[in-house]
Amino acid sequence: MIPKTEGIVIKSFDYRETSRIVTFFTKDYGKITGILKGIRKDHKKFGSNVDKFSVNDLVYYHYRRSDLHLISQCDLCQFFFTIRQDYKKSLAANYSLELIDAIMAQEEVNAEVYQLLLNFLSVLETAKDIDKLVYIFQIKILQLSGFSPHLDSCVKCDNRIMGRSRFSMTAGGLICSQCPTFETTFTFISKGAVSSILHIERSRWPHALRLGLTKAVRQELKFVLNNFLTHHLERYLKTSRYLMASR
């Protein structure tokens, strides 16, 4: 059976004189990479220019012995034109793509992560509070990909933490004041910031968007989430440098 699915363009590059290699994050098959032969020579051959973060209907031939598949049909469904007109929104969109590409393994199916990315781009079109939207996306993708920080209790002794505590990048969660630690990869985090993360994790997408964030909590989330992701991924995302600088 020839696979048919919906996919969002993560990245692409030209191949030889007429073709293009594109990585899609798809609803049914996860992250796939395929070649669109002749797309640069005959622009009418496909119904899409496969621009980044566009949504497309795909038909492709799956090669078992290769990670590079043949895209036989690609039709544009959604372009997100408003995002492309706004510099900061475009940065946020590209950051979401790079984060998806870094976290999700090739052909690892996760329909919830796909829906999260689609929700993020859809809301981003009209969003006024881009920073909060990015924080929610970061928290949700960590949760859905199985890498949520441990925030319900101390990661060392499992006791409940009522007030200000330490967040350990290495241990991946909170450390209470009673547990000794000699690591340098921790920062203090307030109860308000912890509660905000837990609220977003436990809430559905529309409810998470309604959460109000104080300036102080935003600063904590910015530092904790970005450093936790960097520590977890073991590298900096290129787009994060520009996105965080623009806030």
N, C-alpha and C positions, 0 to 999 in steps of 0.2 A: 504494500500500500504506500502511495506517495504521501508524505506528511504535508498537511495543510494547517496553518496556525496564524496567529496574530503576533506581531513582534515589534519592539521598539528598537530603533537604531542606536547602538551604543558607540560604535566607532567605525571608521571606514578609511580605506586608502586606495589609491589608484594602483592597478596591476597591469604591467606591460602597456601597450598603446591604447587598448580599447576597453579593458575590463576594470572592475572594481571589486575588492574584497571587503566584505561588510560583516561586522559582528552584531547580531541581534540578541536581545533578551526576549524570549518568546513565552507566551502564556502556557503552552502545552509541552514544550521540549527544553525549557531552560535557555541557557546561553549557547547559541550556535554561531558558527562562522561559515559563510558561504561566498562563492564567487558569482558575480553577475556578469556573464560574458557578453561583450559587445555593447554595454550600456553607455559608454562614452562615445562610441561611434554612431550609434543609432538611439537617440534619446526617446524615440517612440516605442522602443522594444519593450520597455517596462513602464508601468503606470506610476512610477515614483522615481525621484532623484536620490533616494535613500539619504536624505539629510539627517544629521544627528537629532535625536529625540523625537523624530517623526514616528507615527504608528502606521504599520503596513500589514496588509494581508499577504501571506507568503505561501508559495508552493515550492518544495525543494526535493531533490534526490539525496537521500541519506547514504553516504558511503561508510561502510562498516570499518574499513581499514584506514580511514583518514578523518581528521578533525575538520577538514575543509570540504564542504558540501556544495552541490550545484543548485543555485537558485534559478528555477525555471520561470517563476512568476512573482512579481512584487508590485502590489497596487497600494497607493497612498490612501490612508483612512483619515489621519489627523495630522496637521502640520504644526500647530501651536504658533501661529504667526505673531500673536501678541507678545509672547516670550522673546522672540527673536528681535523685536523692536526695542526691547529694554535691556540695557547692558547688565544690570545687576541680576535680573531674572535669568538672562542667558547664562551668567556665571553659575547661578544656583542650579539650573538645569544640567549644565555640563558637570558640575560637582556630583550630582545624583547619579549620572551615568558612570563616572569614574569610580564612585563608591560601589555601585552594583558590580562593575567589572572586576573590582579588586576582591570583593567578598564572595561572589557566586562562582562556583567551579563550573567548568565547561559541561554543558548538557545536564546540569543538576536542576531538576524540575522543582519549582516553587511558585505555585499560582498565587499565593498570598503576597510574595515579594513583587511579583509582576503587577498585581492590583495596586500595591502600595506605590510603585513607581508611576503607574498611570494616574492614580489619585493625586499624587504630588504634582505632576505636570499640569493636570487639569485645574487644580486650585491655584497653582503658581501663575496662571494666565491673568487672574484678576486679583491676586494677593497684594495687600498693602504692607503687611508685616512679613517680609521675606525671611528675616532672621528666625522668627518663631517657627515658621514652616520648615526651615532647614533643621532646627533642633528636633522637631517632632519626627521628621524623616529619619534622622540619625538614630533616635531612640527606637523607633519602630523597626528599622532594618536590623539593628543589633538583636532585637527580640526575635524577629521572624527567622533570622539566620542562625539562632541558637547561641549567640555570644553576649547576651544581656549581662551587665554587671550584677553582682550579688548585693542587694540593697535592703533586704528584709531583716537582716541581722548581721552580727559580726562574722566575717568570713573565716575567722580563726576559732572562736569559741562558741559561735552560734547564739550568743545572747542578744536580746533586743537592745537596740540603741535608741535612746530617746532624744538626745540633743545633737550638738555639733560633733562630728566624727571625722576620721581620716578616710580618704578614698585611696586605695592602693591600686595603681596601674598594673603591678606585677601579680598581685593576688586576685585582681578582678572584682573588687568589692570593698565594703566598709570594714574598718578595723576599729574596735572600741578602744577607749582610753586605758582599759585594764590589760590589754594584750600588748606585749612589747614587740617592737619591730625596728630593725636597723636599716631598712631599705630607704632609699632616697626618692623613689618614684611614687610618692604619695602627696596628696594635697588635702587641706581641710575643706570640708563641704558642710553646708548648713542643712538643717532639717527641712527647710523650705525647698531647697534644690532637690533633695532626695524625694520628697513628697511629689514634686512636679514630675520627676522621671517615672515614679511608680504610677502616678495618675495617667500619664500618657501610655504606659505599657498596658494598663488594664482597661483603657477606654477604647471604644471603636473610633475610627478615623474622624467622623463628624464631631463627636464629643471632645476628642483631644484638641481639635482646632479652637474650641471655645475657651480653653484654659488661659487665664491671664498670668503673665509673668512679670515680676518686678525687674527693675534695672539690675539689682544686685544678683538675683537668681539667674538672669540672662548671662551675666559675666561668668558665673560659676559654671553654667551649662556649656558655654563656649569653651572654657578651659578644659573641663573634665571630659566632655565628649570628644573633642578634637584630639586630646592627648591619649585618651583611651583607645580611640580608633588607630592612631599612629602606632601605639605600642602593640596593639593586636595585629595590625597588618604588617608591622615591622618595616614600614616605609611611609614617607610623606606622599600624599596625593598632590599632584601638580596644581589642580584647580583649587585646592583648599587654601593655598597661599594667597591667591588673588581674592577669593571669596571672603576670607577672614579679614583681609586687609581693607576690604571695601565696606565693612560693617561700621 
